[in-house]
Amino acid sequence: MGRTGRPGQPAPSSGQWRPKGGGKEVTVPKGHRLPPTPRPGQTWVNVDPTKNKSGRG
């Protein structure tokens, strides 16, 4: 499993993020805030990290 983050916090790495437990993926660049999740209490998981130097954290 990839890196995780909470809604409203800056993304620790760039890539495709999916809510833990399932849901639609979103693209978030490193340092940008993660959006709200579909359900309260969920966190985000980076399921497809960006494959360039700016996406490494």
PQR file of N, CA, C, O and H, with PARSE charges and radii, in Angstrom:
ATOM      1  N   MET A   1       0.839  -1.172   0.000 -0.4000 1.5000
ATOM      2  CA  MET A   1       0.000   0.000   0.000 -0.0000 2.0000
ATOM      3  C   MET A   1       0.886   1.238   0.000  0.5500 1.7000
ATOM      4  O   MET A   1       1.983   1.212   0.558 -0.5500 1.4000
ATOM      5  N   GLY A   2       0.421   2.332  -0.624 -0.4000 1.5000
ATOM      6  CA  GLY A   2       1.210   3.545  -0.744 -0.0000 2.0000
ATOM      7  C   GLY A   2       1.104   4.440   0.475  0.5500 1.7000
ATOM      8  O   GLY A   2       0.622   4.038   1.533 -0.5500 1.4000
ATOM      9  H   GLY A   2      -0.470   2.353  -1.078  0.4000 1.0000
ATOM     10  N   ARG A   3       1.561   5.642   0.297 -0.4000 1.5000
ATOM     11  CA  ARG A   3       1.512   6.633   1.370 -0.0000 2.0000
ATOM     12  C   ARG A   3       0.059   6.993   1.667  0.5500 1.7000
ATOM     13  O   ARG A   3      -0.814   6.864   0.810 -0.5500 1.4000
ATOM     14  H   ARG A   3       1.953   5.969  -0.563  0.4000 1.0000
ATOM     15  N   THR A   4      -0.181   7.442   2.885 -0.4000 1.5000
ATOM     16  CA  THR A   4      -1.531   7.828   3.274 -0.0000 2.0000
ATOM     17  C   THR A   4      -1.559   9.288   3.701  0.5500 1.7000
ATOM     18  O   THR A   4      -0.530   9.866   4.053 -0.5500 1.4000
ATOM     19  H   THR A   4       0.529   7.547   3.582  0.4000 1.0000
ATOM     20  N   GLY A   5      -2.742   9.871   3.664 -0.4000 1.5000
ATOM     21  CA  GLY A   5      -2.929  11.248   4.088 -0.0000 2.0000
ATOM     22  C   GLY A   5      -4.366  11.478   4.509  0.5500 1.7000
ATOM     23  O   GLY A   5      -5.272  10.744   4.115 -0.5500 1.4000
ATOM     24  H   GLY A   5      -3.577   9.401   3.378  0.4000 1.0000
ATOM     25  N   ARG A   6      -4.557  12.506   5.312 -0.4000 1.5000
ATOM     26  CA  ARG A   6      -5.889  12.839   5.796 -0.0000 2.0000
ATOM     27  C   ARG A   6      -6.449  14.017   4.988  0.5500 1.7000
ATOM     28  O   ARG A   6      -5.685  14.843   4.489 -0.5500 1.4000
ATOM     29  H   ARG A   6      -3.821  13.103   5.631  0.4000 1.0000
ATOM     30  N   PRO A   7      -7.773  14.095   4.859 -0.5600 1.5000
ATOM     31  CA  PRO A   7      -8.375  15.210   4.130  0.2800 2.0000
ATOM     32  C   PRO A   7      -7.939  16.552   4.710  0.5500 1.7000
ATOM     33  O   PRO A   7      -7.871  16.721   5.927 -0.5500 1.4000
ATOM     34  N   GLY A   8      -7.642  17.506   3.821 -0.4000 1.5000
ATOM     35  CA  GLY A   8      -7.253  18.839   4.242 -0.0000 2.0000
ATOM     36  C   GLY A   8      -5.773  19.015   4.491  0.5500 1.7000
ATOM     37  O   GLY A   8      -5.296  20.144   4.607 -0.5500 1.4000
ATOM     38  H   GLY A   8      -7.697  17.368   2.832  0.4000 1.0000
ATOM     39  N   GLN A   9      -5.030  17.911   4.578 -0.4000 1.5000
ATOM     40  CA  GLN A   9      -3.589  18.005   4.787 -0.0000 2.0000
ATOM     41  C   GLN A   9      -2.867  18.013   3.445  0.5500 1.7000
ATOM     42  O   GLN A   9      -3.383  17.472   2.467 -0.5500 1.4000
ATOM     43  H   GLN A   9      -5.417  16.994   4.484  0.4000 1.0000
ATOM     44  N   PRO A  10      -1.670  18.621   3.381 -0.5600 1.5000
ATOM     45  CA  PRO A  10      -0.903  18.597   2.132  0.2800 2.0000
ATOM     46  C   PRO A  10      -0.507  17.160   1.754  0.5500 1.7000
ATOM     47  O   PRO A  10      -0.124  16.362   2.610 -0.5500 1.4000
ATOM     48  N   ALA A  11      -0.607  16.857   0.476 -0.4000 1.5000
ATOM     49  CA  ALA A  11      -0.226  15.522   0.003 -0.0000 2.0000
ATOM     50  C   ALA A  11       1.280  15.337   0.164  0.5500 1.7000
ATOM     51  O   ALA A  11       2.053  16.186  -0.281 -0.5500 1.4000
ATOM     52  H   ALA A  11      -0.918  17.505  -0.219  0.4000 1.0000
ATOM     53  N   PRO A  12       1.714  14.232   0.799 -0.5600 1.5000
ATOM     54  CA  PRO A  12       3.143  13.992   0.975  0.2800 2.0000
ATOM     55  C   PRO A  12       3.853  13.598  -0.325  0.5500 1.7000
ATOM     56  O   PRO A  12       5.079  13.669  -0.406 -0.5500 1.4000
ATOM     57  N   SER A  13       3.085  13.182  -1.345 -0.4000 1.5000
ATOM     58  CA  SER A  13       3.661  12.831  -2.638 -0.0000 2.0000
ATOM     59  C   SER A  13       2.613  13.032  -3.726  0.5500 1.7000
ATOM     60  O   SER A  13       1.414  13.008  -3.448 -0.5500 1.4000
ATOM     61  H   SER A  13       2.088  13.125  -1.280  0.4000 1.0000
ATOM     62  N   SER A  14       3.063  13.230  -4.963 -0.4000 1.5000
ATOM     63  CA  SER A  14       2.164  13.415  -6.107 -0.0000 2.0000
ATOM     64  C   SER A  14       1.658  12.069  -6.596  0.5500 1.7000
ATOM     65  O   SER A  14       2.325  11.049  -6.426 -0.5500 1.4000
ATOM     66  H   SER A  14       4.037  13.249  -5.189  0.4000 1.0000
ATOM     67  N   GLY A  15       0.480  12.067  -7.204 -0.4000 1.5000
ATOM     68  CA  GLY A  15      -0.021  10.852  -7.817 -0.0000 2.0000
ATOM     69  C   GLY A  15      -1.527  10.733  -7.748  0.5500 1.7000
ATOM     70  O   GLY A  15      -2.241  11.703  -7.494 -0.5500 1.4000
ATOM     71  H   GLY A  15      -0.062  12.895  -7.342  0.4000 1.0000
ATOM     72  N   GLN A  16      -1.995   9.501  -7.984 -0.4000 1.5000
ATOM     73  CA  GLN A  16      -3.416   9.178  -7.929 -0.0000 2.0000
ATOM     74  C   GLN A  16      -3.750   8.728  -6.509  0.5500 1.7000
ATOM     75  O   GLN A  16      -3.151   7.790  -5.983 -0.5500 1.4000
ATOM     76  H   GLN A  16      -1.415   8.713  -8.190  0.4000 1.0000
ATOM     77  N   TRP A  17      -4.704   9.405  -5.905 -0.4000 1.5000
ATOM     78  CA  TRP A  17      -5.108   9.116  -4.534 -0.0000 2.0000
ATOM     79  C   TRP A  17      -6.523   8.558  -4.532  0.5500 1.7000
ATOM     80  O   TRP A  17      -7.390   9.048  -5.255 -0.5500 1.4000
ATOM     81  H   TRP A  17      -5.191  10.167  -6.331  0.4000 1.0000
ATOM     82  N   ARG A  18      -6.758   7.519  -3.709 -0.4000 1.5000
ATOM     83  CA  ARG A  18      -8.076   6.883  -3.587 -0.0000 2.0000
ATOM     84  C   ARG A  18      -8.438   6.802  -2.111  0.5500 1.7000
ATOM     85  O   ARG A  18      -7.575   6.532  -1.276 -0.5500 1.4000
ATOM     86  H   ARG A  18      -6.053   7.120  -3.122  0.4000 1.0000
ATOM     87  N   PRO A  19      -9.715   7.034  -1.780 -0.5600 1.5000
ATOM     88  CA  PRO A  19     -10.104   6.897  -0.377  0.2800 2.0000
ATOM     89  C   PRO A  19      -9.900   5.451   0.100  0.5500 1.7000
ATOM     90  O   PRO A  19     -10.216   4.505  -0.623 -0.5500 1.4000
ATOM     91  N   LYS A  20      -9.379   5.289   1.303 -0.4000 1.5000
ATOM     92  CA  LYS A  20      -9.196   3.951   1.873 -0.0000 2.0000
ATOM     93  C   LYS A  20     -10.581   3.329   2.038  0.5500 1.7000
ATOM     94  O   LYS A  20     -11.465   3.930   2.649 -0.5500 1.4000
ATOM     95  H   LYS A  20      -9.123   6.058   1.890  0.4000 1.0000
ATOM     96  N   GLY A  21     -10.767   2.149   1.504 -0.4000 1.5000
ATOM     97  CA  GLY A  21     -12.065   1.501   1.532 -0.0000 2.0000
ATOM     98  C   GLY A  21     -12.799   1.616   0.205  0.5500 1.7000
ATOM     99  O   GLY A  21     -13.894   1.075   0.049 -0.5500 1.4000
ATOM    100  H   GLY A  21     -10.049   1.660   1.008  0.4000 1.0000
ATOM    101  N   GLY A  22     -12.198   2.323  -0.759 -0.4000 1.5000
ATOM    102  CA  GLY A  22     -12.776   2.411  -2.097 -0.0000 2.0000
ATOM    103  C   GLY A  22     -13.390   3.755  -2.403  0.5500 1.7000
ATOM    104  O   GLY A  22     -13.760   4.509  -1.503 -0.5500 1.4000
ATOM    105  H   GLY A  22     -11.309   2.762  -0.633  0.4000 1.0000
ATOM    106  N   GLY A  23     -13.491   4.042  -3.671 -0.4000 1.5000
ATOM    107  CA  GLY A  23     -14.047   5.304  -4.139 -0.0000 2.0000
ATOM    108  C   GLY A  23     -13.303   5.783  -5.363  0.5500 1.7000
ATOM    109  O   GLY A  23     -12.409   5.099  -5.862 -0.5500 1.4000
ATOM    110  H   GLY A  23     -13.191   3.430  -4.402  0.4000 1.0000
ATOM    111  N   LYS A  24     -13.670   6.966  -5.854 -0.4000 1.5000
ATOM    112  CA  LYS A  24     -13.047   7.519  -7.058 -0.0000 2.0000
ATOM    113  C   LYS A  24     -11.649   8.037  -6.758  0.5500 1.7000
ATOM    114  O   LYS A  24     -11.394   8.614  -5.701 -0.5500 1.4000
ATOM    115  H   LYS A  24     -14.397   7.521  -5.449  0.4000 1.0000
ATOM    116  N   GLU A  25     -10.747   7.818  -7.714 -0.4000 1.5000
ATOM    117  CA  GLU A  25      -9.386   8.339  -7.597 -0.0000 2.0000
ATOM    118  C   GLU A  25      -9.360   9.816  -7.979  0.5500 1.7000
ATOM    119  O   GLU A  25     -10.140  10.275  -8.813 -0.5500 1.4000
ATOM    120  H   GLU A  25     -10.955   7.350  -8.573  0.4000 1.0000
ATOM    121  N   VAL A  26      -8.448  10.544  -7.352 -0.4000 1.5000
ATOM    122  CA  VAL A  26      -8.215  11.946  -7.699 -0.0000 2.0000
ATOM    123  C   VAL A  26      -6.719  12.137  -7.883  0.5500 1.7000
ATOM    124  O   VAL A  26      -5.918  11.439  -7.262 -0.5500 1.4000
ATOM    125  H   VAL A  26      -7.814  10.172  -6.674  0.4000 1.0000
ATOM    126  N   THR A  27      -6.341  13.085  -8.738 -0.4000 1.5000
ATOM    127  CA  THR A  27      -4.941  13.424  -8.944 -0.0000 2.0000
ATOM    128  C   THR A  27      -4.600  14.604  -8.043  0.5500 1.7000
ATOM    129  O   THR A  27      -5.263  15.641  -8.087 -0.5500 1.4000
ATOM    130  H   THR A  27      -6.992  13.653  -9.243  0.4000 1.0000
ATOM    131  N   VAL A  28      -3.555  14.438  -7.219 -0.4000 1.5000
ATOM    132  CA  VAL A  28      -3.150  15.508  -6.312 -0.0000 2.0000
ATOM    133  C   VAL A  28      -1.635  15.689  -6.407  0.5500 1.7000
ATOM    134  O   VAL A  28      -0.890  14.732  -6.194 -0.5500 1.4000
ATOM    135  H   VAL A  28      -3.017  13.596  -7.184  0.4000 1.0000
ATOM    136  N   PRO A  29      -1.164  16.904  -6.725 -0.5600 1.5000
ATOM    137  CA  PRO A  29       0.276  17.173  -6.729  0.2800 2.0000
ATOM    138  C   PRO A  29       0.813  17.271  -5.303  0.5500 1.7000
ATOM    139  O   PRO A  29       0.085  17.626  -4.376 -0.5500 1.4000
ATOM    140  N   LYS A  30       2.075  16.958  -5.144 -0.4000 1.5000
ATOM    141  CA  LYS A  30       2.729  17.047  -3.840 -0.0000 2.0000
ATOM    142  C   LYS A  30       2.565  18.459  -3.278  0.5500 1.7000
ATOM    143  O   LYS A  30       2.782  19.445  -3.983 -0.5500 1.4000
ATOM    144  H   LYS A  30       2.666  16.670  -5.897  0.4000 1.0000
ATOM    145  N   GLY A  31       2.182  18.546  -2.007 -0.4000 1.5000
ATOM    146  CA  GLY A  31       2.027  19.830  -1.336 -0.0000 2.0000
ATOM    147  C   GLY A  31       0.638  20.436  -1.437  0.5500 1.7000
ATOM    148  O   GLY A  31       0.308  21.342  -0.672 -0.5500 1.4000
ATOM    149  H   GLY A  31       2.005  17.745  -1.435  0.4000 1.0000
ATOM    150  N   HIS A  32      -0.186  19.954  -2.367 -0.4000 1.5000
ATOM    151  CA  HIS A  32      -1.557  20.455  -2.478 -0.0000 2.0000
ATOM    152  C   HIS A  32      -2.429  19.708  -1.468  0.5500 1.7000
ATOM    153  O   HIS A  32      -2.164  18.551  -1.139 -0.5500 1.4000
ATOM    154  H   HIS A  32       0.082  19.218  -2.988  0.4000 1.0000
ATOM    155  N   ARG A  33      -3.454  20.374  -0.990 -0.4000 1.5000
ATOM    156  CA  ARG A  33      -4.306  19.768   0.034 -0.0000 2.0000
ATOM    157  C   ARG A  33      -5.159  18.636  -0.535  0.5500 1.7000
ATOM    158  O   ARG A  33      -5.696  18.735  -1.638 -0.5500 1.4000
ATOM    159  H   ARG A  33      -3.668  21.314  -1.258  0.4000 1.0000
ATOM    160  N   LEU A  34      -5.268  17.558   0.245 -0.4000 1.5000
ATOM    161  CA  LEU A  34      -6.126  16.444  -0.153 -0.0000 2.0000
ATOM    162  C   LEU A  34      -7.584  16.854   0.051  0.5500 1.7000
ATOM    163  O   LEU A  34      -7.912  17.495   1.050 -0.5500 1.4000
ATOM    164  H   LEU A  34      -4.832  17.478   1.141  0.4000 1.0000
ATOM    165  N   PRO A  35      -8.465  16.488  -0.891 -0.5600 1.5000
ATOM    166  CA  PRO A  35      -9.866  16.899  -0.787  0.2800 2.0000
ATOM    167  C   PRO A  35     -10.629  16.106   0.283  0.5500 1.7000
ATOM    168  O   PRO A  35     -10.114  15.128   0.824 -0.5500 1.4000
ATOM    169  N   PRO A  36     -11.855  16.536   0.578 -0.5600 1.5000
ATOM    170  CA  PRO A  36     -12.684  15.761   1.507  0.2800 2.0000
ATOM    171  C   PRO A  36     -12.951  14.362   0.948  0.5500 1.7000
ATOM    172  O   PRO A  36     -13.000  14.179  -0.268 -0.5500 1.4000
ATOM    173  N   THR A  37     -13.120  13.395   1.815 -0.4000 1.5000
ATOM    174  CA  THR A  37     -13.439  12.026   1.409 -0.0000 2.0000
ATOM    175  C   THR A  37     -14.955  11.858   1.338  0.5500 1.7000
ATOM    176  O   THR A  37     -15.698  12.653   1.914 -0.5500 1.4000
ATOM    177  H   THR A  37     -13.080  13.544   2.803  0.4000 1.0000
ATOM    178  N   PRO A  38     -15.418  10.813   0.625 -0.5600 1.5000
ATOM    179  CA  PRO A  38     -16.865  10.605   0.510  0.2800 2.0000
ATOM    180  C   PRO A  38     -17.552  10.330   1.858  0.5500 1.7000
ATOM    181  O   PRO A  38     -18.704  10.716   2.059 -0.5500 1.4000
ATOM    182  N   ARG A  39     -16.850   9.672   2.767 -0.4000 1.5000
ATOM    183  CA  ARG A  39     -17.428   9.338   4.071 -0.0000 2.0000
ATOM    184  C   ARG A  39     -16.548   9.873   5.190  0.5500 1.7000
ATOM    185  O   ARG A  39     -15.325   9.897   5.054 -0.5500 1.4000
ATOM    186  H   ARG A  39     -15.915   9.358   2.604  0.4000 1.0000
ATOM    187  N   PRO A  40     -17.148  10.300   6.292 -0.5600 1.5000
ATOM    188  CA  PRO A  40     -16.355  10.791   7.430  0.2800 2.0000
ATOM    189  C   PRO A  40     -15.411   9.717   7.959  0.5500 1.7000
ATOM    190  O   PRO A  40     -15.751   8.534   7.973 -0.5500 1.4000
ATOM    191  N   GLY A  41     -14.233  10.132   8.391 -0.4000 1.5000
ATOM    192  CA  GLY A  41     -13.275   9.211   9.001 -0.0000 2.0000
ATOM    193  C   GLY A  41     -12.370   8.482   8.023  0.5500 1.7000
ATOM    194  O   GLY A  41     -11.456   7.776   8.450 -0.5500 1.4000
ATOM    195  H   GLY A  41     -13.956  11.093   8.380  0.4000 1.0000
ATOM    196  N   GLN A  42     -12.597   8.632   6.710 -0.4000 1.5000
ATOM    197  CA  GLN A  42     -11.741   7.965   5.729 -0.0000 2.0000
ATOM    198  C   GLN A  42     -10.431   8.732   5.569  0.5500 1.7000
ATOM    199  O   GLN A  42     -10.351   9.926   5.855 -0.5500 1.4000
ATOM    200  H   GLN A  42     -13.339   9.206   6.362  0.4000 1.0000
ATOM    201  N   THR A  43      -9.413   8.019   5.108 -0.4000 1.5000
ATOM    202  CA  THR A  43      -8.141   8.638   4.761 -0.0000 2.0000
ATOM    203  C   THR A  43      -7.877   8.353   3.283  0.5500 1.7000
ATOM    204  O   THR A  43      -8.555   7.532   2.665 -0.5500 1.4000
ATOM    205  H   THR A  43      -9.478   7.049   4.876  0.4000 1.0000
ATOM    206  N   TRP A  44      -6.876   9.047   2.725 -0.4000 1.5000
ATOM    207  CA  TRP A  44      -6.484   8.866   1.332 -0.0000 2.0000
ATOM    208  C   TRP A  44      -5.254   7.975   1.252  0.5500 1.7000
ATOM    209  O   TRP A  44      -4.390   8.019   2.128 -0.5500 1.4000
ATOM    210  H   TRP A  44      -6.325   9.714   3.227  0.4000 1.0000
ATOM    211  N   VAL A  45      -5.175   7.160   0.190 -0.4000 1.5000
ATOM    212  CA  VAL A  45      -4.022   6.297  -0.067 -0.0000 2.0000
ATOM    213  C   VAL A  45      -3.509   6.601  -1.473  0.5500 1.7000
ATOM    214  O   VAL A  45      -4.292   6.642  -2.422 -0.5500 1.4000
ATOM    215  H   VAL A  45      -5.876   7.124  -0.522  0.4000 1.0000
ATOM    216  N   ASN A  46      -2.198   6.815  -1.611 -0.4000 1.5000
ATOM    217  CA  ASN A  46      -1.594   7.055  -2.927 -0.0000 2.0000
ATOM    218  C   ASN A  46      -1.426   5.699  -3.609  0.5500 1.7000
ATOM    219  O   ASN A  46      -0.512   4.939  -3.287 -0.5500 1.4000
ATOM    220  H   ASN A  46      -1.562   6.781  -0.840  0.4000 1.0000
ATOM    221  N   VAL A  47      -2.324   5.404  -4.559 -0.4000 1.5000
ATOM    222  CA  VAL A  47      -2.323   4.098  -5.224 -0.0000 2.0000
ATOM    223  C   VAL A  47      -1.471   4.059  -6.487  0.5500 1.7000
ATOM    224  O   VAL A  47      -1.144   2.978  -6.978 -0.5500 1.4000
ATOM    225  H   VAL A  47      -3.066   6.021  -4.820  0.4000 1.0000
ATOM    226  N   ASP A  48      -1.103   5.239  -7.024 -0.4000 1.5000
ATOM    227  CA  ASP A  48      -0.279   5.305  -8.233 -0.0000 2.0000
ATOM    228  C   ASP A  48       0.612   6.543  -8.160  0.5500 1.7000
ATOM    229  O   ASP A  48       0.263   7.591  -8.705 -0.5500 1.4000
ATOM    230  H   ASP A  48      -1.369   6.116  -6.625  0.4000 1.0000
ATOM    231  N   PRO A  49       1.774   6.427  -7.483 -0.5600 1.5000
ATOM    232  CA  PRO A  49       2.648   7.593  -7.343  0.2800 2.0000
ATOM    233  C   PRO A  49       3.160   8.089  -8.696  0.5500 1.7000
ATOM    234  O   PRO A  49       3.346   7.307  -9.628 -0.5500 1.4000
ATOM    235  N   THR A  50       3.382   9.392  -8.787 -0.4000 1.5000
ATOM    236  CA  THR A  50       3.970   9.987  -9.980 -0.0000 2.0000
ATOM    237  C   THR A  50       5.385   9.458 -10.144  0.5500 1.7000
ATOM    238  O   THR A  50       6.121   9.303  -9.169 -0.5500 1.4000
ATOM    239  H   THR A  50       3.231  10.028  -8.030  0.4000 1.0000
ATOM    240  N   LYS A  51       5.758   9.180 -11.394 -0.4000 1.5000
ATOM    241  CA  LYS A  51       7.061   8.563 -11.647 -0.0000 2.0000
ATOM    242  C   LYS A  51       8.059   9.577 -12.188  0.5500 1.7000
ATOM    243  O   LYS A  51       8.631   9.397 -13.263 -0.5500 1.4000
ATOM    244  H   LYS A  51       5.161   9.305 -12.186  0.4000 1.0000
ATOM    245  N   ASN A  52       8.259  10.652 -11.416 -0.4000 1.5000
ATOM    246  CA  ASN A  52       9.308  11.618 -11.732 -0.0000 2.0000
ATOM    247  C   ASN A  52       9.860  12.140 -10.419  0.5500 1.7000
ATOM    248  O   ASN A  52       9.299  11.860  -9.360 -0.5500 1.4000
ATOM    249  H   ASN A  52       7.795  10.798 -10.542  0.4000 1.0000
ATOM    250  N   LYS A  53      10.927  12.879 -10.469 -0.4000 1.5000
ATOM    251  CA  LYS A  53      11.592  13.314  -9.248 -0.0000 2.0000
ATOM    252  C   LYS A  53      10.732  14.207  -8.373  0.5500 1.7000
ATOM    253  O   LYS A  53      10.885  14.192  -7.152 -0.5500 1.4000
ATOM    254  H   LYS A  53      11.382  13.106 -11.329  0.4000 1.0000
ATOM    255  N   SER A  54       9.821  14.995  -8.965 -0.4000 1.5000
ATOM    256  CA  SER A  54       8.985  15.891  -8.151 -0.0000 2.0000
ATOM    257  C   SER A  54       7.958  15.113  -7.336  0.5500 1.7000
ATOM    258  O   SER A  54       7.446  15.637  -6.347 -0.5500 1.4000
ATOM    259  H   SER A  54       9.696  15.008  -9.957  0.4000 1.0000
ATOM    260  N   GLY A  55       7.643  13.887  -7.721 -0.4000 1.5000
ATOM    261  CA  GLY A  55       6.653  13.096  -6.992 -0.0000 2.0000
ATOM    262  C   GLY A  55       7.222  12.265  -5.871  0.5500 1.7000
ATOM    263  O   GLY A  55       6.474  11.618  -5.137 -0.5500 1.4000
ATOM    264  H   GLY A  55       8.059  13.462  -8.525  0.4000 1.0000
ATOM    265  N   ARG A  56       8.520  12.270  -5.726 -0.4000 1.5000
ATOM    266  CA  ARG A  56       9.132  11.475  -4.659 -0.0000 2.0000
ATOM    267  C   ARG A  56       9.147  12.266  -3.370  0.5500 1.7000
ATOM    268  O   ARG A  56       9.401  13.471  -3.362 -0.5500 1.4000
ATOM    269  H   ARG A  56       9.127  12.796  -6.321  0.4000 1.0000
ATOM    270  N   GLY A  57       8.872  11.573  -2.286 -0.4000 1.5000
ATOM    271  CA  GLY A  57       8.816  12.305  -1.054 -0.0000 2.0000
ATOM    272  C   GLY A  57       9.690  11.718  -0.038  0.5500 1.7000
ATOM    273  O   GLY A  57       9.762  12.225   1.082 -0.5500 1.4000
ATOM    274  H   GLY A  57       8.666  10.595  -2.292  0.4000 1.0000
TER
END
